[in-house]
Amino acid sequence: MAKQVDLLQGTLDMLILKAVSLGPLHGYGVLLRIQQISGERLQIQQGSLYPALYRLEHDGFIVSEWGESENKRKAKYYRLTAAGRKRLERETENWNRLTQTIAEILNTTPEQL
Amino acid sequence: MRAISRVRSWLRAAFHRSRLESDMEAEMTFHLEQYAADLELTGLSKEEARRRALSAFGSIASRRDECREAVGLRIITDLRADLRYAFRGLRAAPAFTLVAVASIGLGLGVNSSLFSLMETALWKTMPVRQPRQLRLFWWASGPKEAMNSAWGDWYTHGGKSTTSSVFSYRVFQDMRRQNTALASIFAFKPINAVTVVTDGGAEMVDAQLVSGNFYEGAGVSTIAGRPITPADDAREAPAVGVISYSYWKRRFGGSSATLGRQILVNQKPVTIVGVNPPQFTGMEVGRTPDLFLPIEQQPVIIPNQWAKQGSLLDDPDYWWVQVMGRLKTPASEASALASLDLVLRQSVMASLPTRGKDLPRLRFRDGARGLDPVSAQSARPLRVMLALTIMVLLIACANVANLLLARATTRQRELSLRLALGAGRWRITRQMLTEGLLLGLLGAGVGIVIGYWSRDIVPALLSTPWDAGALHAEFDTRVMTISLAVALLTAVLFSIAPVSQATRVDVNSALKDGAHSTSSLPRLVAGKALIVFQVALSVLLLVGAGLFVRTLLNLRSQNLGFNPRRILLFTVDPPRTRYSPDRRLALFSELERRMATIPGVSSSTLSSTVLISRSESTTTATPDWRGPRQGTADRVWIDSVGDRFFATMGIPILRGRPIDARDTATSPRVAVVNRRFARELFPGMDALGRTFKTGSESYQIVGICADAHYDQIQTAVPPTFYPAYKQAKDPGYMTFELKTAAGEAGMVRAIRDQVRAVDRDLPVFGIRTQLQQIDDTLTTERLFAALTSGFGLLALVLACIGIYGVMAYGVGRRIAEIGVRMALGAQSGEVLRMILREAAALAGAGLIIGAAAALALTRFIGSMLYGLKPSDPVALGGALAVMLGVALFAGWWPARRAAHLDPMIALRHE
């Protein structure tokens, strides 16, 4: 098993939006997809997923509707909205800028000053 | 976008709560089952898989709570908990709740009642279609107006300009015909009472003339029959009338057979064709006409004495109709005004000589309230009243705040405990606010009920008892909404002190100590500040009460110059359609003769003007001498009287003789003048026997009488002359004065019988005593005396409760200290005086502030006072003395308790 990292505060929302942007998912599916993409490196508190989903839906970034799961069970599917897509783009951009800046700072050598 | 989504999501969650819960349950169950199934695939047993799934998920209940919070449901659950808690708290302290709710209820009730009066007097629009589109026409002109006669409002602004809202019928018709800019233009005219004869007998009925397009234009539809239409707008058309709903119910029992019935209006047959809706009471605030007639019927039904053939319709020089229009769109107002202004001026130039005259310019005014003489008159008294009721509310507010403070102190341990257990300060604040709001709402409920019951008290105090009051306070949704809003505002206001106190609680010391913790000091300071505030406001109200009561007393004790006691009045107005001037005179003489025969009448007479009735008749007079100082008296007051007028009214004749049987229609024209008249028109001369002229009439002075008040008590006696009514060319209505030996009981029946014996269809109206008549001119003064006294009393009671509360609390806190003092030899008398001194000091601060505020504020009511200055020392001193007395009375009980303490028990107290 790969080394696990703790989730940074506030990044769960971003990951959920990303997961859902690849196609509608039910709650458990979101969990599986994040773990799958991250190669099991990210450990998500399973229960904390739902308050986050409800919060995102409350804010209008995702919408939900009841559908049928792969094994023919009723499940609630979440889908990204236009507002959610915009939000995801902005968050991604912010994140990239932040990581890049921090990486630059960390890689700074005395000669560069 | 995000905000909208949140609101939608919150509403969905709040209103489909069970759906949310079941969805949440299903979703989480699905998750757990899927996870468990996946774990089973890795080889775990079913039970083990389920156990691990559950533990990975964490507490389901708290996850659900987080989900609810995520969609904003927490506030609802919290509110529910807060409310339940607040209810429980209030139920546990019934005495506190009762006093608090009663205080707010009383304070709010008087406001609510006043709001309903303001609704009628200032705010409410007429119940017609789209009242906001209506515009009332008026005009402004230079001082040399083109027209010479008017019937209606007429204002000259210091001789610089003239404004009025009446037009000639000709101008109205021109504007209506040439109008393209407004949706419609219609006319109406509230007229004086007309005589109506039905099966029920003869009576005076308030009427209104309307143009044929009035109902259509104003947007009023009848509930039975048909309205007056343009087809009725012709002099030859058969006379029809529409009656008010209340008249229909009152006189005709609401019978459908009323339609098509014929009644006699001023002796002319009129067919009733329709009934107005109950909410429509005419076009003038404060008047409720019962009969609506086509305006073209004016020459027939109310022929005018000065117009050719009695017709005002054909006289372009007589301006009398009220005109209104309805806007097509709000934007069209300016262009409509411009085009109609042109029509007005063209019409005036075409119909009147305008050389050297000023032409009127048309103006619009908001017509949503119709003709509105009330709002301008009553705005000021209502503002003063509102200031008074707000003071009462503030006093009540201070009282409740004080009670809440005391309560917060006793709950300090509980609050500290909750804080210590982790309740946030905001949570506690919200809790206290909820309690305050709950109290406010309960108070609002009580207040609105009180306001509803008392809504007609003020109109009743203002109304004339012998003339049905037309002003009815409206208690509608707007009044309710404002009352509720004020209640909530009040609740927030009185919660401030206890909330700020509660959140300052020091957890440690409060938990360690008992009831007498360190934080009671701010409580006392805040409580004392509230008392000072309360006392100051009470002083203000008491000063107001003193001023208004003294004004009323001054007016009542004013020497009238005549004796109003045991005089019965009634009025007779013979319609001109039936009585020519000669026949009127004959009728009045006959009635004068008959009245003297009624048993119990010691003396009787009649006059054209009732004394002290705020109505007056004036003219200019020129004396029969010329000199350097002489000109004409601009204005003299005139009252045409019958024989025995001076004896009946008890006005002494100083010189010469009164008007009596010698003065007939054919004898030389004579007059009695009062002393002021003689002094002003004949300075330094003997007026007796001299003559003076008013217009074309010349009068010889046969007597000089003492000065008697004429139209009102509030102003000085005017120069007045009293001619004989029998010598008048064209007397109008007359009022009879009967001096009765005993009371007026049984007299009314005899009067009616006597009048009926002369003319069966002649109504007798306005039956009242002279004292009632005088009181009627003092309604405003009486109202303010009554209101300020009532409010002052209320304020005293509330202040008394407040002072008692603070002093009792202070004594309770200092039991140990007092015990020590007494153990060291203080006498109980000294302790008593000490506590009373504190109460007096507390009140003293309020007295000083209140006196200063009174001196600053009472000048605003200076014009409403009579015979005293706003800074009247009696009113101020009286108010201060009463307030101090009440403060000492309230402090007496705690002081006595302190003085009678047993030092041993007191020392052991803690």
HADDOCK unambig.tbl for C-alpha pairs under 7 A between the chains (distance, minus, plus):
assign (segid A and resid 27 and name CA) (segid B and resid 31 and name CA) 6.97 0.50 0.50
assign (segid A and resid 28 and name CA) (segid B and resid 31 and name CA) 5.33 0.50 0.50
assign (segid A and resid 46 and name CA) (segid B and resid 56 and name CA) 6.32 0.50 0.50
assign (segid A and resid 46 and name CA) (segid B and resid 57 and name CA) 5.00 0.50 0.50
assign (segid A and resid 47 and name CA) (segid B and resid 57 and name CA) 4.57 0.50 0.50
assign (segid A and resid 47 and name CA) (segid B and resid 58 and name CA) 5.90 0.50 0.50
assign (segid A and resid 47 and name CA) (segid B and resid 63 and name CA) 6.20 0.50 0.50
assign (segid A and resid 48 and name CA) (segid B and resid 63 and name CA) 6.98 0.50 0.50
assign (segid A and resid 50 and name CA) (segid B and resid 67 and name CA) 6.61 0.50 0.50
assign (segid A and resid 51 and name CA) (segid B and resid 63 and name CA) 6.75 0.50 0.50
assign (segid A and resid 51 and name CA) (segid B and resid 66 and name CA) 5.48 0.50 0.50
assign (segid A and resid 51 and name CA) (segid B and resid 67 and name CA) 4.29 0.50 0.50
assign (segid A and resid 51 and name CA) (segid B and resid 70 and name CA) 6.11 0.50 0.50
assign (segid A and resid 54 and name CA) (segid B and resid 67 and name CA) 5.86 0.50 0.50
assign (segid A and resid 54 and name CA) (segid B and resid 70 and name CA) 5.93 0.50 0.50
assign (segid A and resid 54 and name CA) (segid B and resid 71 and name CA) 6.54 0.50 0.50
assign (segid A and resid 55 and name CA) (segid B and resid 70 and name CA) 4.78 0.50 0.50
assign (segid A and resid 55 and name CA) (segid B and resid 71 and name CA) 6.22 0.50 0.50
assign (segid A and resid 58 and name CA) (segid B and resid 5 and name CA) 6.61 0.50 0.50
assign (segid A and resid 58 and name CA) (segid B and resid 6 and name CA) 5.37 0.50 0.50
assign (segid A and resid 58 and name CA) (segid B and resid 9 and name CA) 5.52 0.50 0.50
assign (segid A and resid 58 and name CA) (segid B and resid 71 and name CA) 5.57 0.50 0.50
assign (segid A and resid 59 and name CA) (segid B and resid 2 and name CA) 5.50 0.50 0.50
assign (segid A and resid 59 and name CA) (segid B and resid 5 and name CA) 5.87 0.50 0.50
assign (segid A and resid 59 and name CA) (segid B and resid 6 and name CA) 5.48 0.50 0.50
assign (segid A and resid 60 and name CA) (segid B and resid 2 and name CA) 6.28 0.50 0.50
assign (segid A and resid 60 and name CA) (segid B and resid 5 and name CA) 5.34 0.50 0.50
assign (segid A and resid 75 and name CA) (segid B and resid 27 and name CA) 6.67 0.50 0.50
assign (segid A and resid 76 and name CA) (segid B and resid 27 and name CA) 6.48 0.50 0.50
